Amino acid sequence: MEKPNFQETNSSVKRQRQHEILLALIRRQDDLELIDIEASRLLGTIKGRGDPAHWIDRNRRILEKYQSLVRSAITLDSLLDSEQTHNE
């Protein structure tokens, strides 16, 4: 069995740290919505569910929020890396 090289280990540690930062950011959200599964069906208006265009728009906004959280986690991780490098 091969040992993982330093670069693979470092990458794994970095992904784990980004994941932990992302989870911390998600925990700080007061009203984080989930994507509506009905939007993927696009069968037209379902009684009481509203306009499919509304579902698409809502899900797009939710996805953008998640993407923003991921970008923030990556940015914070990079800042932590630069601080660590600066302090060494």
PDB file of N, CA, C and O in Angstrom:
ATOM      1  N   MET A   1       0.843  -1.177   0.000  1.00  0.00           N
ATOM      2  CA  MET A   1       0.000   0.000   0.000  1.00  0.00           C
ATOM      3  C   MET A   1       0.889   1.241   0.000  1.00  0.00           C
ATOM      4  O   MET A   1       1.819   1.348   0.799  1.00  0.00           O
ATOM      5  N   GLU A   2       0.593   2.182  -0.908  1.00  0.00           N
ATOM      6  CA  GLU A   2       1.406   3.379  -1.012  1.00  0.00           C
ATOM      7  C   GLU A   2       1.017   4.402   0.040  1.00  0.00           C
ATOM      8  O   GLU A   2      -0.152   4.545   0.397  1.00  0.00           O
ATOM      9  N   LYS A   3       2.035   5.114   0.528  1.00  0.00           N
ATOM     10  CA  LYS A   3       1.772   6.212   1.449  1.00  0.00           C
ATOM     11  C   LYS A   3       1.381   7.440   0.641  1.00  0.00           C
ATOM     12  O   LYS A   3       1.946   7.688  -0.424  1.00  0.00           O
ATOM     13  N   PRO A   4       0.412   8.215   1.141  1.00  0.00           N
ATOM     14  CA  PRO A   4       0.067   9.444   0.430  1.00  0.00           C
ATOM     15  C   PRO A   4       1.246  10.415   0.500  1.00  0.00           C
ATOM     16  O   PRO A   4       1.911  10.525   1.530  1.00  0.00           O
ATOM     17  N   ASN A   5       1.496  11.117  -0.608  1.00  0.00           N
ATOM     18  CA  ASN A   5       2.604  12.060  -0.593  1.00  0.00           C
ATOM     19  C   ASN A   5       2.200  13.342   0.135  1.00  0.00           C
ATOM     20  O   ASN A   5       1.031  13.536   0.468  1.00  0.00           O
ATOM     21  N   PHE A   6       3.170  14.201   0.373  1.00  0.00           N
ATOM     22  CA  PHE A   6       2.937  15.423   1.142  1.00  0.00           C
ATOM     23  C   PHE A   6       1.874  16.300   0.497  1.00  0.00           C
ATOM     24  O   PHE A   6       1.024  16.860   1.190  1.00  0.00           O
ATOM     25  N   GLN A   7       1.917  16.423  -0.845  1.00  0.00           N
ATOM     26  CA  GLN A   7       0.970  17.286  -1.537  1.00  0.00           C
ATOM     27  C   GLN A   7      -0.462  16.772  -1.372  1.00  0.00           C
ATOM     28  O   GLN A   7      -1.375  17.567  -1.144  1.00  0.00           O
ATOM     29  N   GLU A   8      -0.673  15.464  -1.484  1.00  0.00           N
ATOM     30  CA  GLU A   8      -2.003  14.895  -1.291  1.00  0.00           C
ATOM     31  C   GLU A   8      -2.485  15.106   0.133  1.00  0.00           C
ATOM     32  O   GLU A   8      -3.648  15.445   0.352  1.00  0.00           O
ATOM     33  N   THR A   9      -1.603  14.908   1.102  1.00  0.00           N
ATOM     34  CA  THR A   9      -1.964  15.095   2.503  1.00  0.00           C
ATOM     35  C   THR A   9      -2.297  16.557   2.774  1.00  0.00           C
ATOM     36  O   THR A   9      -3.284  16.862   3.445  1.00  0.00           O
ATOM     37  N   ASN A  10      -1.471  17.460   2.249  1.00  0.00           N
ATOM     38  CA  ASN A  10      -1.702  18.890   2.437  1.00  0.00           C
ATOM     39  C   ASN A  10      -3.030  19.312   1.810  1.00  0.00           C
ATOM     40  O   ASN A  10      -3.773  20.104   2.390  1.00  0.00           O
ATOM     41  N   SER A  11      -3.324  18.779   0.622  1.00  0.00           N
ATOM     42  CA  SER A  11      -4.577  19.085  -0.058  1.00  0.00           C
ATOM     43  C   SER A  11      -5.774  18.571   0.744  1.00  0.00           C
ATOM     44  O   SER A  11      -6.803  19.241   0.833  1.00  0.00           O
ATOM     45  N   SER A  12      -5.634  17.401   1.317  1.00  0.00           N
ATOM     46  CA  SER A  12      -6.700  16.820   2.128  1.00  0.00           C
ATOM     47  C   SER A  12      -6.956  17.660   3.384  1.00  0.00           C
ATOM     48  O   SER A  12      -8.103  17.893   3.767  1.00  0.00           O
ATOM     49  N   VAL A  13      -5.882  18.101   4.005  1.00  0.00           N
ATOM     50  CA  VAL A  13      -6.007  18.947   5.205  1.00  0.00           C
ATOM     51  C   VAL A  13      -6.672  20.265   4.835  1.00  0.00           C
ATOM     52  O   VAL A  13      -7.530  20.756   5.568  1.00  0.00           O
ATOM     53  N   LYS A  14      -6.282  20.839   3.704  1.00  0.00           N
ATOM     54  CA  LYS A  14      -6.857  22.102   3.240  1.00  0.00           C
ATOM     55  C   LYS A  14      -8.357  21.939   2.965  1.00  0.00           C
ATOM     56  O   LYS A  14      -9.150  22.788   3.372  1.00  0.00           O
ATOM     57  N   ARG A  15      -8.754  20.861   2.279  1.00  0.00           N
ATOM     58  CA  ARG A  15     -10.181  20.612   2.016  1.00  0.00           C
ATOM     59  C   ARG A  15     -10.951  20.446   3.315  1.00  0.00           C
ATOM     60  O   ARG A  15     -12.058  20.966   3.454  1.00  0.00           O
ATOM     61  N   GLN A  16     -10.373  19.728   4.264  1.00  0.00           N
ATOM     62  CA  GLN A  16     -11.037  19.527   5.553  1.00  0.00           C
ATOM     63  C   GLN A  16     -11.223  20.855   6.268  1.00  0.00           C
ATOM     64  O   GLN A  16     -12.285  21.109   6.838  1.00  0.00           O
ATOM     65  N   ARG A  17     -10.199  21.706   6.244  1.00  0.00           N
ATOM     66  CA  ARG A  17     -10.286  23.023   6.897  1.00  0.00           C
ATOM     67  C   ARG A  17     -11.341  23.888   6.205  1.00  0.00           C
ATOM     68  O   ARG A  17     -12.114  24.570   6.877  1.00  0.00           O
ATOM     69  N   GLN A  18     -11.380  23.867   4.869  1.00  0.00           N
ATOM     70  CA  GLN A  18     -12.391  24.634   4.142  1.00  0.00           C
ATOM     71  C   GLN A  18     -13.790  24.129   4.475  1.00  0.00           C
ATOM     72  O   GLN A  18     -14.726  24.915   4.622  1.00  0.00           O
ATOM     73  N   HIS A  19     -13.921  22.828   4.591  1.00  0.00           N
ATOM     74  CA  HIS A  19     -15.206  22.221   4.953  1.00  0.00           C
ATOM     75  C   HIS A  19     -15.650  22.698   6.339  1.00  0.00           C
ATOM     76  O   HIS A  19     -16.814  23.048   6.534  1.00  0.00           O
ATOM     77  N   GLU A  20     -14.740  22.710   7.282  1.00  0.00           N
ATOM     78  CA  GLU A  20     -15.066  23.155   8.639  1.00  0.00           C
ATOM     79  C   GLU A  20     -15.443  24.637   8.664  1.00  0.00           C
ATOM     80  O   GLU A  20     -16.361  25.034   9.382  1.00  0.00           O
ATOM     81  N   ILE A  21     -14.739  25.447   7.885  1.00  0.00           N
ATOM     82  CA  ILE A  21     -15.073  26.872   7.801  1.00  0.00           C
ATOM     83  C   ILE A  21     -16.463  27.040   7.193  1.00  0.00           C
ATOM     84  O   ILE A  21     -17.265  27.837   7.678  1.00  0.00           O
ATOM     85  N   LEU A  22     -16.746  26.284   6.124  1.00  0.00           N
ATOM     86  CA  LEU A  22     -18.054  26.353   5.476  1.00  0.00           C
ATOM     87  C   LEU A  22     -19.165  25.974   6.455  1.00  0.00           C
ATOM     88  O   LEU A  22     -20.194  26.648   6.513  1.00  0.00           O
ATOM     89  N   LEU A  23     -18.970  24.916   7.212  1.00  0.00           N
ATOM     90  CA  LEU A  23     -19.982  24.511   8.189  1.00  0.00           C
ATOM     91  C   LEU A  23     -20.195  25.594   9.247  1.00  0.00           C
ATOM     92  O   LEU A  23     -21.326  25.839   9.668  1.00  0.00           O
ATOM     93  N   ALA A  24     -19.116  26.235   9.673  1.00  0.00           N
ATOM     94  CA  ALA A  24     -19.240  27.331  10.649  1.00  0.00           C
ATOM     95  C   ALA A  24     -20.035  28.489  10.051  1.00  0.00           C
ATOM     96  O   ALA A  24     -20.869  29.084  10.734  1.00  0.00           O
ATOM     97  N   LEU A  25     -19.787  28.812   8.792  1.00  0.00           N
ATOM     98  CA  LEU A  25     -20.542  29.881   8.136  1.00  0.00           C
ATOM     99  C   LEU A  25     -22.021  29.518   8.000  1.00  0.00           C
ATOM    100  O   LEU A  25     -22.893  30.362   8.204  1.00  0.00           O
ATOM    101  N   ILE A  26     -22.293  28.275   7.659  1.00  0.00           N
ATOM    102  CA  ILE A  26     -23.685  27.826   7.535  1.00  0.00           C
ATOM    103  C   ILE A  26     -24.396  27.914   8.882  1.00  0.00           C
ATOM    104  O   ILE A  26     -25.548  28.343   8.950  1.00  0.00           O
ATOM    105  N   ARG A  27     -23.712  27.510   9.953  1.00  0.00           N
ATOM    106  CA  ARG A  27     -24.315  27.574  11.294  1.00  0.00           C
ATOM    107  C   ARG A  27     -24.681  29.000  11.687  1.00  0.00           C
ATOM    108  O   ARG A  27     -25.604  29.206  12.476  1.00  0.00           O
ATOM    109  N   ARG A  28     -23.976  29.977  11.152  1.00  0.00           N
ATOM    110  CA  ARG A  28     -24.222  31.378  11.492  1.00  0.00           C
ATOM    111  C   ARG A  28     -25.399  31.976  10.724  1.00  0.00           C
ATOM    112  O   ARG A  28     -25.833  33.091  11.013  1.00  0.00           O
ATOM    113  N   GLN A  29     -25.910  31.235   9.749  1.00  0.00           N
ATOM    114  CA  GLN A  29     -27.029  31.735   8.953  1.00  0.00           C
ATOM    115  C   GLN A  29     -28.331  31.550   9.731  1.00  0.00           C
ATOM    116  O   GLN A  29     -28.607  30.469  10.250  1.00  0.00           O
ATOM    117  N   ASP A  30     -29.116  32.605   9.803  1.00  0.00           N
ATOM    118  CA  ASP A  30     -30.389  32.539  10.519  1.00  0.00           C
ATOM    119  C   ASP A  30     -31.489  31.848   9.715  1.00  0.00           C
ATOM    120  O   ASP A  30     -32.284  31.084  10.262  1.00  0.00           O
ATOM    121  N   ASP A  31     -31.524  32.118   8.438  1.00  0.00           N
ATOM    122  CA  ASP A  31     -32.640  31.639   7.628  1.00  0.00           C
ATOM    123  C   ASP A  31     -32.166  31.003   6.323  1.00  0.00           C
ATOM    124  O   ASP A  31     -32.591  31.400   5.238  1.00  0.00           O
ATOM    125  N   LEU A  32     -31.300  30.032   6.438  1.00  0.00           N
ATOM    126  CA  LEU A  32     -30.780  29.359   5.250  1.00  0.00           C
ATOM    127  C   LEU A  32     -31.855  28.431   4.700  1.00  0.00           C
ATOM    128  O   LEU A  32     -32.301  27.504   5.376  1.00  0.00           O
ATOM    129  N   GLU A  33     -32.265  28.698   3.457  1.00  0.00           N
ATOM    130  CA  GLU A  33     -33.330  27.916   2.833  1.00  0.00           C
ATOM    131  C   GLU A  33     -32.747  26.719   2.093  1.00  0.00           C
ATOM    132  O   GLU A  33     -31.565  26.694   1.749  1.00  0.00           O
ATOM    133  N   LEU A  34     -33.591  25.741   1.860  1.00  0.00           N
ATOM    134  CA  LEU A  34     -33.213  24.582   1.061  1.00  0.00           C
ATOM    135  C   LEU A  34     -33.871  24.679  -0.302  1.00  0.00           C
ATOM    136  O   LEU A  34     -34.919  25.307  -0.453  1.00  0.00           O
ATOM    137  N   ILE A  35     -33.251  24.056  -1.290  1.00  0.00           N
ATOM    138  CA  ILE A  35     -33.797  24.071  -2.639  1.00  0.00           C
ATOM    139  C   ILE A  35     -35.093  23.273  -2.656  1.00  0.00           C
ATOM    140  O   ILE A  35     -35.192  22.208  -2.047  1.00  0.00           O
ATOM    141  N   ASP A  36     -36.090  23.808  -3.367  1.00  0.00           N
ATOM    142  CA  ASP A  36     -37.405  23.181  -3.480  1.00  0.00           C
ATOM    143  C   ASP A  36     -37.349  22.087  -4.533  1.00  0.00           C
ATOM    144  O   ASP A  36     -37.063  22.365  -5.698  1.00  0.00           O
ATOM    145  N   ILE A  37     -37.617  20.857  -4.144  1.00  0.00           N
ATOM    146  CA  ILE A  37     -37.538  19.723  -5.058  1.00  0.00           C
ATOM    147  C   ILE A  37     -38.568  19.812  -6.172  1.00  0.00           C
ATOM    148  O   ILE A  37     -38.340  19.266  -7.252  1.00  0.00           O
ATOM    149  N   GLU A  38     -39.675  20.471  -5.950  1.00  0.00           N
ATOM    150  CA  GLU A  38     -40.716  20.582  -6.970  1.00  0.00           C
ATOM    151  C   GLU A  38     -40.218  21.335  -8.191  1.00  0.00           C
ATOM    152  O   GLU A  38     -40.745  21.132  -9.285  1.00  0.00           O
ATOM    153  N   ALA A  39     -39.228  22.191  -8.041  1.00  0.00           N
ATOM    154  CA  ALA A  39     -38.724  22.987  -9.157  1.00  0.00           C
ATOM    155  C   ALA A  39     -38.132  22.111 -10.239  1.00  0.00           C
ATOM    156  O   ALA A  39     -38.174  22.476 -11.414  1.00  0.00           O
ATOM    157  N   SER A  40     -37.588  20.982  -9.881  1.00  0.00           N
ATOM    158  CA  SER A  40     -36.957  20.121 -10.878  1.00  0.00           C
ATOM    159  C   SER A  40     -37.982  19.420 -11.766  1.00  0.00           C
ATOM    160  O   SER A  40     -37.626  18.931 -12.837  1.00  0.00           O
ATOM    161  N   ARG A  41     -39.207  19.362 -11.360  1.00  0.00           N
ATOM    162  CA  ARG A  41     -40.231  18.645 -12.139  1.00  0.00           C
ATOM    163  C   ARG A  41     -40.795  19.501 -13.263  1.00  0.00           C
ATOM    164  O   ARG A  41     -41.054  19.002 -14.359  1.00  0.00           O
ATOM    165  N   LEU A  42     -40.985  20.779 -12.996  1.00  0.00           N
ATOM    166  CA  LEU A  42     -41.507  21.726 -13.986  1.00  0.00           C
ATOM    167  C   LEU A  42     -42.725  21.179 -14.743  1.00  0.00           C
ATOM    168  O   LEU A  42     -42.790  21.242 -15.970  1.00  0.00           O
ATOM    169  N   LEU A  43     -43.667  20.653 -13.996  1.00  0.00           N
ATOM    170  CA  LEU A  43     -44.869  20.086 -14.600  1.00  0.00           C
ATOM    171  C   LEU A  43     -45.968  21.129 -14.770  1.00  0.00           C
ATOM    172  O   LEU A  43     -47.114  20.793 -15.068  1.00  0.00           O
ATOM    173  N   GLY A  44     -45.624  22.351 -14.585  1.00  0.00           N
ATOM    174  CA  GLY A  44     -46.636  23.387 -14.627  1.00  0.00           C
ATOM    175  C   GLY A  44     -47.060  23.723 -13.212  1.00  0.00           C
ATOM    176  O   GLY A  44     -46.442  23.282 -12.243  1.00  0.00           O
ATOM    177  N   THR A  45     -48.088  24.483 -13.106  1.00  0.00           N
ATOM    178  CA  THR A  45     -48.547  24.908 -11.792  1.00  0.00           C
ATOM    179  C   THR A  45     -49.237  23.754 -11.080  1.00  0.00           C
ATOM    180  O   THR A  45     -50.204  23.184 -11.585  1.00  0.00           O
ATOM    181  N   ILE A  46     -48.737  23.425  -9.927  1.00  0.00           N
ATOM    182  CA  ILE A  46     -49.354  22.403  -9.089  1.00  0.00           C
ATOM    183  C   ILE A  46     -50.221  23.136  -8.077  1.00  0.00           C
ATOM    184  O   ILE A  46     -49.808  24.155  -7.523  1.00  0.00           O
ATOM    185  N   LYS A  47     -51.384  22.636  -7.843  1.00  0.00           N
ATOM    186  CA  LYS A  47     -52.344  23.290  -6.966  1.00  0.00           C
ATOM    187  C   LYS A  47     -51.682  23.716  -5.653  1.00  0.00           C
ATOM    188  O   LYS A  47     -51.167  22.886  -4.904  1.00  0.00           O
ATOM    189  N   GLY A  48     -51.706  25.010  -5.394  1.00  0.00           N
ATOM    190  CA  GLY A  48     -51.177  25.534  -4.143  1.00  0.00           C
ATOM    191  C   GLY A  48     -49.664  25.719  -4.126  1.00  0.00           C
ATOM    192  O   GLY A  48     -49.122  26.166  -3.115  1.00  0.00           O
ATOM    193  N   ARG A  49     -48.965  25.393  -5.206  1.00  0.00           N
ATOM    194  CA  ARG A  49     -47.501  25.472  -5.200  1.00  0.00           C
ATOM    195  C   ARG A  49     -46.971  26.692  -5.944  1.00  0.00           C
ATOM    196  O   ARG A  49     -45.800  27.039  -5.788  1.00  0.00           O
ATOM    197  N   GLY A  50     -47.802  27.352  -6.749  1.00  0.00           N
ATOM    198  CA  GLY A  50     -47.361  28.564  -7.411  1.00  0.00           C
ATOM    199  C   GLY A  50     -46.742  28.331  -8.774  1.00  0.00           C
ATOM    200  O   GLY A  50     -46.772  27.230  -9.323  1.00  0.00           O
ATOM    201  N   ASP A  51     -46.186  29.395  -9.293  1.00  0.00           N
ATOM    202  CA  ASP A  51     -45.619  29.447 -10.635  1.00  0.00           C
ATOM    203  C   ASP A  51     -44.242  28.776 -10.686  1.00  0.00           C
ATOM    204  O   ASP A  51     -43.393  29.063  -9.842  1.00  0.00           O
ATOM    205  N   PRO A  52     -44.002  27.880 -11.667  1.00  0.00           N
ATOM    206  CA  PRO A  52     -42.679  27.246 -11.793  1.00  0.00           C
ATOM    207  C   PRO A  52     -41.546  28.255 -11.964  1.00  0.00           C
ATOM    208  O   PRO A  52     -40.432  28.013 -11.501  1.00  0.00           O
ATOM    209  N   ALA A  53     -41.816  29.381 -12.623  1.00  0.00           N
ATOM    210  CA  ALA A  53     -40.789  30.416 -12.779  1.00  0.00           C
ATOM    211  C   ALA A  53     -40.364  30.943 -11.414  1.00  0.00           C
ATOM    212  O   ALA A  53     -39.199  31.280 -11.201  1.00  0.00           O
ATOM    213  N   HIS A  54     -41.310  31.008 -10.507  1.00  0.00           N
ATOM    214  CA  HIS A  54     -40.995  31.439  -9.144  1.00  0.00           C
ATOM    215  C   HIS A  54     -40.067  30.431  -8.464  1.00  0.00           C
ATOM    216  O   HIS A  54     -39.132  30.819  -7.763  1.00  0.00           O
ATOM    217  N   TRP A  55     -40.329  29.118  -8.676  1.00  0.00           N
ATOM    218  CA  TRP A  55     -39.474  28.084  -8.085  1.00  0.00           C
ATOM    219  C   TRP A  55     -38.050  28.209  -8.613  1.00  0.00           C
ATOM    220  O   TRP A  55     -37.081  28.142  -7.857  1.00  0.00           O
ATOM    221  N   ILE A  56     -37.945  28.393  -9.941  1.00  0.00           N
ATOM    222  CA  ILE A  56     -36.621  28.508 -10.550  1.00  0.00           C
ATOM    223  C   ILE A  56     -35.877  29.706  -9.983  1.00  0.00           C
ATOM    224  O   ILE A  56     -34.702  29.604  -9.630  1.00  0.00           O
ATOM    225  N   ASP A  57     -36.560  30.839  -9.896  1.00  0.00           N
ATOM    226  CA  ASP A  57     -35.923  32.051  -9.375  1.00  0.00           C
ATOM    227  C   ASP A  57     -35.508  31.873  -7.912  1.00  0.00           C
ATOM    228  O   ASP A  57     -34.412  32.269  -7.516  1.00  0.00           O
ATOM    229  N   ARG A  58     -36.383  31.282  -7.128  1.00  0.00           N
ATOM    230  CA  ARG A  58     -36.087  31.050  -5.710  1.00  0.00           C
ATOM    231  C   ARG A  58     -34.883  30.115  -5.554  1.00  0.00           C
ATOM    232  O   ARG A  58     -33.975  30.386  -4.768  1.00  0.00           O
ATOM    233  N   ASN A  59     -34.886  29.023  -6.303  1.00  0.00           N
ATOM    234  CA  ASN A  59     -33.783  28.061  -6.218  1.00  0.00           C
ATOM    235  C   ASN A  59     -32.469  28.668  -6.714  1.00  0.00           C
ATOM    236  O   ASN A  59     -31.400  28.351  -6.192  1.00  0.00           O
ATOM    237  N   ARG A  60     -32.550  29.540  -7.722  1.00  0.00           N
ATOM    238  CA  ARG A  60     -31.354  30.227  -8.214  1.00  0.00           C
ATOM    239  C   ARG A  60     -30.769  31.112  -7.113  1.00  0.00           C
ATOM    240  O   ARG A  60     -29.555  31.143  -6.912  1.00  0.00           O
ATOM    241  N   ARG A  61     -31.646  31.834  -6.401  1.00  0.00           N
ATOM    242  CA  ARG A  61     -31.171  32.682  -5.303  1.00  0.00           C
ATOM    243  C   ARG A  61     -30.566  31.845  -4.171  1.00  0.00           C
ATOM    244  O   ARG A  61     -29.561  32.237  -3.578  1.00  0.00           O
ATOM    245  N   ILE A  62     -31.172  30.705  -3.875  1.00  0.00           N
ATOM    246  CA  ILE A  62     -30.641  29.816  -2.837  1.00  0.00           C
ATOM    247  C   ILE A  62     -29.274  29.285  -3.252  1.00  0.00           C
ATOM    248  O   ILE A  62     -28.345  29.264  -2.445  1.00  0.00           O
ATOM    249  N   LEU A  63     -29.145  28.859  -4.501  1.00  0.00           N
ATOM    250  CA  LEU A  63     -27.879  28.351  -5.009  1.00  0.00           C
ATOM    251  C   LEU A  63     -26.801  29.434  -4.947  1.00  0.00           C
ATOM    252  O   LEU A  63     -25.665  29.160  -4.561  1.00  0.00           O
ATOM    253  N   GLU A  64     -27.152  30.648  -5.321  1.00  0.00           N
ATOM    254  CA  GLU A  64     -26.192  31.755  -5.249  1.00  0.00           C
ATOM    255  C   GLU A  64     -25.738  31.998  -3.810  1.00  0.00           C
ATOM    256  O   GLU A  64     -24.576  32.327  -3.573  1.00  0.00           O
ATOM    257  N   LYS A  65     -26.647  31.837  -2.851  1.00  0.00           N
ATOM    258  CA  LYS A  65     -26.296  31.998  -1.438  1.00  0.00           C
ATOM    259  C   LYS A  65     -25.280  30.936  -1.027  1.00  0.00           C
ATOM    260  O   LYS A  65     -24.284  31.247  -0.373  1.00  0.00           O
ATOM    261  N   TYR A  66     -25.532  29.678  -1.411  1.00  0.00           N
ATOM    262  CA  TYR A  66     -24.581  28.603  -1.095  1.00  0.00           C
ATOM    263  C   TYR A  66     -23.230  28.843  -1.763  1.00  0.00           C
ATOM    264  O   TYR A  66     -22.185  28.627  -1.148  1.00  0.00           O
ATOM    265  N   GLN A  67     -23.248  29.289  -3.023  1.00  0.00           N
ATOM    266  CA  GLN A  67     -21.999  29.582  -3.720  1.00  0.00           C
ATOM    267  C   GLN A  67     -21.238  30.690  -3.007  1.00  0.00           C
ATOM    268  O   GLN A  67     -20.012  30.640  -2.906  1.00  0.00           O
ATOM    269  N   SER A  68     -21.952  31.678  -2.519  1.00  0.00           N
ATOM    270  CA  SER A  68     -21.324  32.767  -1.780  1.00  0.00           C
ATOM    271  C   SER A  68     -20.678  32.250  -0.491  1.00  0.00           C
ATOM    272  O   SER A  68     -19.580  32.673  -0.130  1.00  0.00           O
ATOM    273  N   LEU A  69     -21.352  31.348   0.189  1.00  0.00           N
ATOM    274  CA  LEU A  69     -20.791  30.763   1.411  1.00  0.00           C
ATOM    275  C   LEU A  69     -19.525  29.962   1.103  1.00  0.00           C
ATOM    276  O   LEU A  69     -18.550  30.033   1.851  1.00  0.00           O
ATOM    277  N   VAL A  70     -19.537  29.206   0.012  1.00  0.00           N
ATOM    278  CA  VAL A  70     -18.363  28.417  -0.378  1.00  0.00           C
ATOM    279  C   VAL A  70     -17.203  29.348  -0.719  1.00  0.00           C
ATOM    280  O   VAL A  70     -16.078  29.124  -0.273  1.00  0.00           O
ATOM    281  N   ARG A  71     -17.470  30.397  -1.512  1.00  0.00           N
ATOM    282  CA  ARG A  71     -16.409  31.353  -1.853  1.00  0.00           C
ATOM    283  C   ARG A  71     -15.861  32.033  -0.602  1.00  0.00           C
ATOM    284  O   ARG A  71     -14.657  32.269  -0.503  1.00  0.00           O
ATOM    285  N   SER A  72     -16.729  32.345   0.344  1.00  0.00           N
ATOM    286  CA  SER A  72     -16.283  32.959   1.592  1.00  0.00           C
ATOM    287  C   SER A  72     -15.387  32.011   2.386  1.00  0.00           C
ATOM    288  O   SER A  72     -14.374  32.432   2.946  1.00  0.00           O
ATOM    289  N   ALA A  73     -15.757  30.738   2.434  1.00  0.00           N
ATOM    290  CA  ALA A  73     -14.944  29.744   3.150  1.00  0.00           C
ATOM    291  C   ALA A  73     -13.569  29.615   2.506  1.00  0.00           C
ATOM    292  O   ALA A  73     -12.562  29.538   3.208  1.00  0.00           O
ATOM    293  N   ILE A  74     -13.518  29.590   1.176  1.00  0.00           N
ATOM    294  CA  ILE A  74     -12.236  29.483   0.470  1.00  0.00           C
ATOM    295  C   ILE A  74     -11.390  30.721   0.722  1.00  0.00           C
ATOM    296  O   ILE A  74     -10.180  30.618   0.928  1.00  0.00           O
ATOM    297  N   THR A  75     -12.021  31.892   0.707  1.00  0.00           N
ATOM    298  CA  THR A  75     -11.300  33.143   0.963  1.00  0.00           C
ATOM    299  C   THR A  75     -10.752  33.173   2.382  1.00  0.00           C
ATOM    300  O   THR A  75      -9.598  33.545   2.597  1.00  0.00           O
ATOM    301  N   LEU A  76     -11.575  32.782   3.349  1.00  0.00           N
ATOM    302  CA  LEU A  76     -11.108  32.762   4.740  1.00  0.00           C
ATOM    303  C   LEU A  76      -9.961  31.771   4.922  1.00  0.00           C
ATOM    304  O   LEU A  76      -9.013  32.043   5.658  1.00  0.00           O
ATOM    305  N   ASP A  77     -10.048  30.628   4.255  1.00  0.00           N
ATOM    306  CA  ASP A  77      -8.969  29.648   4.319  1.00  0.00           C
ATOM    307  C   ASP A  77      -7.679  30.229   3.736  1.00  0.00           C
ATOM    308  O   ASP A  77      -6.602  30.037   4.301  1.00  0.00           O
ATOM    309  N   SER A  78      -7.783  30.926   2.628  1.00  0.00           N
ATOM    310  CA  SER A  78      -6.609  31.551   2.020  1.00  0.00           C
ATOM    311  C   SER A  78      -6.010  32.609   2.937  1.00  0.00           C
ATOM    312  O   SER A  78      -4.789  32.735   3.033  1.00  0.00           O
ATOM    313  N   LEU A  79      -6.866  33.366   3.607  1.00  0.00           N
ATOM    314  CA  LEU A  79      -6.371  34.362   4.561  1.00  0.00           C
ATOM    315  C   LEU A  79      -5.645  33.694   5.725  1.00  0.00           C
ATOM    316  O   LEU A  79      -4.619  34.190   6.192  1.00  0.00           O
ATOM    317  N   LEU A  80      -6.179  32.574   6.186  1.00  0.00           N
ATOM    318  CA  LEU A  80      -5.501  31.829   7.258  1.00  0.00           C
ATOM    319  C   LEU A  80      -4.141  31.333   6.785  1.00  0.00           C
ATOM    320  O   LEU A  80      -3.161  31.393   7.528  1.00  0.00           O
ATOM    321  N   ASP A  81      -4.080  30.839   5.544  1.00  0.00           N
ATOM    322  CA  ASP A  81      -2.804  30.398   4.970  1.00  0.00           C
ATOM    323  C   ASP A  81      -1.803  31.542   4.901  1.00  0.00           C
ATOM    324  O   ASP A  81      -0.639  31.374   5.263  1.00  0.00           O
ATOM    325  N   SER A  82      -2.250  32.701   4.437  1.00  0.00           N
ATOM    326  CA  SER A  82      -1.327  33.834   4.300  1.00  0.00           C
ATOM    327  C   SER A  82      -0.855  34.331   5.662  1.00  0.00           C
ATOM    328  O   SER A  82       0.298  34.738   5.808  1.00  0.00           O
ATOM    329  N   GLU A  83      -1.730  34.299   6.651  1.00  0.00           N
ATOM    330  CA  GLU A  83      -1.323  34.697   8.009  1.00  0.00           C
ATOM    331  C   GLU A  83      -0.294  33.710   8.566  1.00  0.00           C
ATOM    332  O   GLU A  83       0.684  34.109   9.199  1.00  0.00           O
ATOM    333  N   GLN A  84      -0.527  32.430   8.324  1.00  0.00           N
ATOM    334  CA  GLN A  84       0.406  31.412   8.805  1.00  0.00           C
ATOM    335  C   GLN A  84       1.764  31.576   8.133  1.00  0.00           C
ATOM    336  O   GLN A  84       2.803  31.488   8.787  1.00  0.00           O
ATOM    337  N   THR A  85       1.751  31.816   6.822  1.00  0.00           N
ATOM    338  CA  THR A  85       3.004  32.012   6.082  1.00  0.00           C
ATOM    339  C   THR A  85       3.701  33.281   6.554  1.00  0.00           C
ATOM    340  O   THR A  85       4.925  33.307   6.683  1.00  0.00           O
ATOM    341  N   HIS A  86       2.939  34.318   6.809  1.00  0.00           N
ATOM    342  CA  HIS A  86       3.492  35.602   7.265  1.00  0.00           C
ATOM    343  C   HIS A  86       4.132  35.477   8.649  1.00  0.00           C
ATOM    344  O   HIS A  86       5.145  36.121   8.926  1.00  0.00           O
ATOM    345  N   ASN A  87       3.553  34.663   9.504  1.00  0.00           N
ATOM    346  CA  ASN A  87       4.044  34.506  10.885  1.00  0.00           C
ATOM    347  C   ASN A  87       5.210  33.532  10.986  1.00  0.00           C
ATOM    348  O   ASN A  87       5.851  33.461  12.034  1.00  0.00           O
ATOM    349  N   GLU A  88       5.501  32.784   9.935  1.00  0.00           N
ATOM    350  CA  GLU A  88       6.601  31.800   9.996  1.00  0.00           C
ATOM    351  C   GLU A  88       7.925  32.420   9.723  1.00  0.00           C
ATOM    352  O   GLU A  88       8.945  31.731   9.737  1.00  0.00           O
TER     353      GLU A  88
END
